[in-house]
Amino acid sequence: MNRQTNAEPHRDPRFSDLYRAESVRMCRPPAHAQPPELPPSRDAAVILPLLLLLMTEGADRYLLLALLYILM
């Protein structure tokens, strides 16, 4: 019942290049990791008309403050 095992896994030497290449690939961040940044003016162009519409419709002031906070 007391079987000793190696800490290192047994690897087939025929696949050492494959293991090495896969290790390098997994340590490198993917090329498409981050989406392109949008200009900040686009946020304002979307939120400001919405904010004005909500103000004219009598929206809750906390909702308006939250939208203003997003704008800042």
C-alpha positions as CSV (number, residue, x, y, z in Angstrom):
1,M,0.0,0.0,0.0
2,N,2.9,2.4,0.6
3,R,3.9,2.9,-3.0
4,Q,6.5,5.6,-3.8
5,T,6.1,7.7,-6.9
6,N,8.4,10.0,-8.7
7,A,7.7,13.7,-8.4
8,E,8.6,14.1,-12.0
9,P,6.2,12.6,-14.5
10,H,7.6,10.0,-16.9
11,R,7.7,11.7,-20.3
12,D,8.4,9.9,-23.6
13,P,11.6,11.4,-25.0
14,R,10.1,11.3,-28.5
15,F,7.7,14.1,-27.5
16,S,10.1,16.4,-25.7
17,D,10.0,19.0,-28.5
18,L,6.2,18.9,-28.4
19,Y,6.1,19.4,-24.6
20,R,8.6,22.3,-24.8
21,A,6.7,24.0,-27.7
22,E,3.4,23.7,-25.8
23,S,5.0,25.1,-22.6
24,V,6.3,28.1,-24.5
25,R,2.9,28.6,-26.1
26,M,1.0,28.4,-22.8
27,C,3.3,30.9,-21.1
28,R,2.9,33.5,-23.8
29,P,-0.2,35.7,-23.6
30,P,-2.6,35.3,-26.5
31,A,-2.5,37.8,-29.3
32,H,-6.2,38.7,-29.0
33,A,-6.2,39.1,-25.2
34,Q,-7.2,42.8,-25.1
35,P,-10.0,44.3,-27.1
36,P,-9.2,47.6,-28.8
37,E,-9.7,50.7,-26.7
38,L,-12.6,52.9,-27.5
39,P,-12.1,56.7,-27.4
40,P,-13.6,58.2,-24.2
41,S,-15.7,60.6,-26.3
42,R,-17.8,57.7,-27.5
43,D,-19.0,57.0,-23.9
44,A,-20.1,60.6,-23.6
45,A,-21.8,60.5,-27.0
46,V,-23.9,57.5,-25.9
47,I,-24.6,58.4,-22.2
48,L,-25.3,62.2,-22.6
49,P,-28.4,61.8,-24.8
50,L,-29.6,59.0,-22.5
51,L,-29.1,61.3,-19.5
52,L,-31.0,64.1,-21.1
53,L,-33.9,61.9,-22.1
54,L,-34.1,60.5,-18.5
55,M,-34.0,64.0,-17.1
56,T,-36.9,65.1,-19.2
57,E,-38.9,62.0,-18.3
58,G,-38.4,62.6,-14.6
59,A,-36.0,59.7,-13.7
60,D,-34.8,59.0,-10.2
61,R,-31.9,61.3,-9.2
62,Y,-29.8,58.4,-8.0
63,L,-29.9,56.9,-11.5
64,L,-28.9,60.2,-13.0
65,L,-26.0,60.5,-10.5
66,A,-24.9,57.0,-11.4
67,L,-24.8,57.9,-15.1
68,L,-22.9,61.1,-14.4
69,Y,-20.4,59.1,-12.3
70,I,-19.9,56.7,-15.3
71,L,-19.3,59.8,-17.5
72,M,-16.6,61.2,-15.3
